[in-house]
Amino acid sequence: MPGATSHRVYSDLFNISNFVVQTCVSQGKNLIIDALREYFKKDTFYRYEENAWGFPMTPNLTDLPPDIQERRTSRIYIGDIFRFEKRFYPSVTVRHSSAKYYPISFNQNFFNTKYRLDLVIDGYGERSYVRTPTHHTICGAWDQTFEIIIATDAIPDREELSDIISAFMIGVARQELSESGLGIKTVSISGEREEDYANDKIYLQTISIETYSEWRREIPIDSIVEMINFCFSFGLFSSGRFVTDTTSINISDSITVEPYPPFPNP
C-alpha cells in the first residue's frame, strides 16, 4: 500500500477500495517497533541484534562469554510477541491497546480533489504548467493507544529501560514517527509491578503512548474532459503585430473524448 511508509499489505481489498494510507493497528505497531530496534542497535549495554532475516538473535545464552560487546546474541528483545514462546529478558513488547475514529470533517473531506502538475511546452517554446485533477479524496483520522511493556529479571533494568524508552519516544522518535504518519500526543508511565515466574520474579512496567494518525482513499477520476473547444483568430502579421480588433473572427467546434480503457492488472 503506498503512503508515507513501506507498509506491505497482501490482501487485495485495500487496492479495490482505493485505500492509500491506513496507519492503524498493524502499521502503527510496526513503526514503533522499528524505531525502538534502530535506537537500541546503537547501544553497547542493551544492544539489539538481529539475524539476516530480521529476527532477534535470542539463542540459548549457555556458555556464552559475558562481554557486552558480544555480537552473537541480542542483549534485549524488542517485538510484539515472543518467538516460539521462549522467554528472554530484558524484553520490550509493543501492543495495540485501543483506537477510536476521529472525523476530520462531517463529509470526510469528500469534495477535495488531488491534482497533478504537468509541464506543457508548445511549438514556440512557451512553457506553462497545467493542473489536472486525478483523484477524489476521502480521509479521516484515528486516535490510538499503544502500550510498550517492559519485562526484566532485575529492578535496575526495569527502571533504566523505562527512563530510556519514555525519553526516546517523546524526545527523539516523535519527529521521525510524525513524518511516517504516526503523531505522538502524550506518553505516560504506569506503576511498577511484579509477577511470579517459576521460582523467580518478573519486574514489569508499561509505557502508554497516545497517537494520532489518518486513513485516506484516493478514487481515480476516469475522464476529466467532456468537451474541447477550438477557437481560431484571424489577423494581419504584416504590421509587426497580431491585429484582432476589427478583422478577427472566432470559429468554435467541439469533439467528444471517450475515456481510455484502463490497463489490466498484471
C-alpha positions as CSV (number, residue, x, y, z in Angstrom):
1,M,0.0,0.0,0.0
2,P,1.6,3.3,-1.0
3,G,1.8,6.1,1.6
4,A,4.3,7.6,3.9
5,T,5.9,4.3,4.7
6,S,6.6,1.0,3.1
7,H,3.8,-0.9,4.7
8,R,3.1,-4.1,2.7
9,V,-0.5,-5.5,2.5
10,Y,-1.1,-8.9,0.9
11,S,-4.9,-8.6,0.7
12,D,-6.4,-7.1,-2.5
13,L,-9.2,-5.2,-0.6
14,F,-7.2,-2.1,0.1
15,N,-6.4,-1.8,-3.6
16,I,-10.0,-2.5,-4.6
17,S,-11.3,0.3,-2.3
18,N,-8.5,2.7,-3.3
19,F,-7.0,3.0,0.2
20,V,-3.6,4.6,0.0
21,V,-3.0,5.2,3.7
22,Q,-4.2,3.3,6.8
23,T,-2.0,3.9,9.8
24,C,-3.8,1.9,12.4
25,V,-3.1,-1.4,14.3
26,S,-0.5,-3.2,12.2
27,Q,1.3,-0.2,10.7
28,G,1.3,1.9,13.9
29,K,2.7,-1.0,15.9
30,N,5.4,-1.8,13.3
31,L,6.5,1.8,13.2
32,I,7.1,1.9,17.0
33,I,8.9,-1.5,17.0
34,D,11.2,-0.5,14.1
35,A,12.0,2.9,15.8
36,L,12.9,1.1,19.1
37,R,15.0,-1.5,17.3
38,E,17.0,1.0,15.3
39,Y,17.6,3.1,18.5
40,F,18.9,0.1,20.6
41,K,21.2,-1.0,17.8
42,K,23.4,2.0,18.8
43,D,23.7,0.9,22.4
44,T,26.5,-1.1,23.9
45,F,24.8,-2.4,27.1
46,Y,21.2,-3.0,25.9
47,R,22.3,-3.7,22.3
48,Y,19.7,-5.1,19.9
49,E,21.0,-7.6,17.3
50,E,19.1,-9.3,14.5
51,N,19.9,-12.1,12.1
52,A,19.9,-11.9,8.3
53,W,16.1,-12.5,8.2
54,G,15.3,-9.7,10.6
55,F,14.6,-11.9,13.6
56,P,16.1,-11.0,17.0
57,M,19.2,-13.0,17.8
58,T,18.0,-14.5,21.1
59,P,19.5,-18.0,21.2
60,N,20.4,-20.1,24.3
61,L,22.9,-18.0,26.4
62,T,24.6,-21.0,28.0
63,D,28.4,-20.9,27.9
64,L,28.4,-17.5,26.0
65,P,31.1,-15.1,27.3
66,P,29.6,-12.2,29.4
67,D,31.3,-9.5,27.3
68,I,28.7,-6.9,26.4
69,Q,30.3,-6.4,23.0
70,E,29.5,-10.0,22.1
71,R,27.8,-9.9,18.7
72,R,26.4,-13.5,18.6
73,T,23.3,-12.6,20.6
74,S,21.0,-9.7,21.3
75,R,21.1,-8.1,24.7
76,I,17.4,-7.2,24.6
77,Y,14.3,-8.5,22.9
78,I,12.1,-6.0,21.0
79,G,9.0,-7.1,19.2
80,D,5.3,-7.7,19.5
81,I,5.3,-11.4,20.7
82,F,7.9,-13.8,21.9
83,R,9.3,-16.1,19.2
84,F,8.4,-19.8,19.8
85,E,7.0,-18.8,23.3
86,K,10.6,-18.6,24.7
87,R,11.2,-16.1,27.4
88,F,14.1,-13.6,27.0
89,Y,14.8,-10.8,29.5
90,P,15.0,-7.9,29.3
91,S,12.2,-7.7,26.8
92,V,10.2,-4.8,25.2
93,T,6.9,-5.8,23.6
94,V,4.5,-3.4,21.9
95,R,0.8,-4.0,22.0
96,H,-2.1,-2.1,20.5
97,S,-4.5,-1.1,23.2
98,S,-7.4,0.9,21.7
99,A,-8.4,3.0,18.7
100,K,-11.2,5.5,18.0
101,Y,-12.2,7.0,14.7
102,Y,-11.8,10.8,14.7
103,P,-13.7,12.6,11.9
104,I,-11.7,15.4,10.2
105,S,-14.9,16.8,8.8
106,F,-18.6,15.9,8.6
107,N,-18.4,14.6,5.0
108,Q,-14.8,13.1,5.4
109,N,-13.4,15.8,3.0
110,F,-15.2,14.0,0.2
111,F,-15.2,17.0,-2.1
112,N,-11.4,17.5,-2.0
113,T,-9.6,16.8,-5.3
114,K,-6.0,15.8,-5.9
115,Y,-4.3,17.5,-8.8
116,R,-1.3,16.6,-11.0
117,L,1.0,19.4,-12.2
118,D,2.1,18.9,-15.8
119,L,4.6,21.0,-17.7
120,V,3.4,21.9,-21.2
121,I,5.8,23.3,-23.9
122,D,4.2,24.4,-27.2
123,G,5.8,24.6,-30.6
124,Y,7.1,28.1,-29.9
125,G,8.9,27.1,-26.8
126,E,6.5,28.7,-24.4
127,R,6.3,26.8,-21.1
128,S,3.3,26.6,-18.8
129,Y,2.0,24.4,-16.0
130,V,-1.4,22.8,-16.1
131,R,-3.1,21.4,-13.0
132,T,-5.0,18.3,-13.9
133,P,-7.4,16.7,-11.4
134,T,-6.6,13.0,-10.9
135,H,-8.3,11.7,-7.8
136,H,-11.2,12.4,-5.4
137,T,-10.0,12.1,-1.8
138,I,-11.8,10.8,1.3
139,C,-10.0,10.8,4.6
140,G,-10.3,10.5,8.3
141,A,-8.2,10.1,11.5
142,W,-7.5,7.7,14.3
143,D,-6.9,8.3,18.0
144,Q,-5.0,5.3,19.1
145,T,-3.2,4.0,22.2
146,F,-0.2,1.7,22.2
147,E,1.4,0.0,25.2
148,I,5.1,-0.7,25.5
149,I,5.5,-3.4,28.1
150,I,9.0,-3.7,29.7
151,A,9.8,-7.0,31.4
152,T,13.1,-7.7,33.2
153,D,14.6,-10.0,35.7
154,A,16.2,-7.2,37.7
155,I,14.8,-4.0,39.2
156,P,17.6,-1.7,37.9
157,D,17.0,-2.9,34.3
158,R,13.3,-2.0,34.6
159,E,14.0,1.5,35.9
160,E,16.7,2.2,33.3
161,L,14.7,0.9,30.3
162,S,11.6,2.9,31.4
163,D,13.6,6.1,31.5
164,I,15.4,5.4,28.2
165,I,12.2,4.4,26.2
166,S,10.0,7.2,27.6
167,A,12.6,9.8,26.8
168,F,13.2,8.4,23.4
169,M,9.6,8.3,22.4
170,I,8.8,11.9,23.4
171,G,12.1,13.5,22.6
172,V,13.7,11.6,19.7
173,A,11.2,9.4,17.9
174,R,8.4,11.9,17.9
175,Q,9.6,13.8,14.8
176,E,10.5,10.6,12.9
177,L,7.2,8.9,13.6
178,S,5.3,12.0,12.7
179,E,7.0,12.1,9.3
180,S,6.0,8.4,8.9
181,G,2.3,9.2,9.6
182,L,2.1,8.4,13.3
183,G,1.9,11.5,15.6
184,I,2.6,11.1,19.3
185,K,0.3,13.1,21.5
186,T,1.2,12.0,25.0
187,V,3.5,9.5,26.8
188,S,2.6,8.1,30.3
189,I,4.3,5.6,32.5
190,S,2.3,3.2,34.7
191,G,3.3,2.0,38.2
192,E,5.8,-0.7,38.8
193,R,4.6,-4.3,39.3
194,E,5.9,-7.8,39.7
195,E,4.8,-11.3,38.7
196,D,5.8,-14.7,39.8
197,Y,7.6,-16.8,37.1
198,A,8.9,-20.2,38.2
199,N,10.9,-19.6,41.3
200,D,11.7,-16.0,40.5
201,K,10.2,-12.6,39.9
202,I,9.5,-10.7,36.6
203,Y,9.6,-7.0,37.0
204,L,7.2,-5.1,34.7
205,Q,6.3,-1.6,33.8
206,T,4.1,-0.2,31.0
207,I,4.5,2.9,28.9
208,S,1.3,4.1,27.2
209,I,1.5,6.2,24.0
210,E,-1.4,8.1,22.7
211,T,-1.1,8.7,19.0
212,Y,-2.9,10.5,16.1
213,S,-2.9,9.0,12.5
214,E,-5.0,9.0,9.4
215,W,-6.6,6.9,6.7
216,R,-7.1,8.1,3.2
217,R,-8.8,6.9,0.0
218,E,-7.9,8.3,-3.4
219,I,-10.5,7.4,-6.0
220,P,-9.2,7.9,-9.6
221,I,-11.1,10.2,-11.9
222,D,-11.7,8.2,-15.1
223,S,-12.4,11.0,-17.5
224,I,-12.0,14.7,-16.8
225,V,-12.6,16.0,-20.4
226,E,-16.1,16.4,-21.6
227,M,-15.6,18.8,-24.4
228,I,-12.7,20.6,-26.2
229,N,-13.4,24.0,-27.7
230,F,-11.3,25.2,-30.7
231,C,-11.1,28.9,-31.2
232,F,-9.3,30.5,-34.3
233,S,-8.4,34.1,-34.6
234,F,-7.5,35.8,-38.0
235,G,-5.4,38.9,-38.3
236,L,-2.6,40.6,-40.1
237,F,1.1,39.9,-39.5
238,S,2.5,42.5,-41.9
239,S,2.3,45.3,-39.4
240,G,4.5,43.5,-36.9
241,R,1.8,42.7,-34.5
242,F,-1.3,40.5,-34.5
243,V,-4.3,42.7,-35.3
244,T,-7.5,41.4,-33.9
245,D,-9.6,44.5,-33.2
246,T,-11.6,44.7,-36.4
247,T,-10.5,41.7,-38.6
248,S,-10.9,38.8,-36.2
249,I,-13.4,36.1,-36.4
250,N,-13.9,33.2,-33.9
251,I,-14.7,29.7,-35.1
252,S,-15.7,27.2,-32.4
253,D,-16.2,23.5,-32.6
254,S,-16.2,20.7,-30.2
255,I,-15.2,17.0,-30.1
256,T,-16.2,14.2,-27.6
257,V,-13.4,12.4,-25.8
258,E,-14.0,8.8,-24.8
259,P,-12.2,7.6,-21.7
260,Y,-9.2,5.4,-22.4
261,P,-9.7,1.8,-21.1
262,P,-7.6,1.1,-18.0
263,F,-4.6,-1.1,-18.2
264,P,-5.3,-4.7,-17.0
265,N,-3.8,-5.7,-13.7
266,P,-0.7,-7.8,-14.0
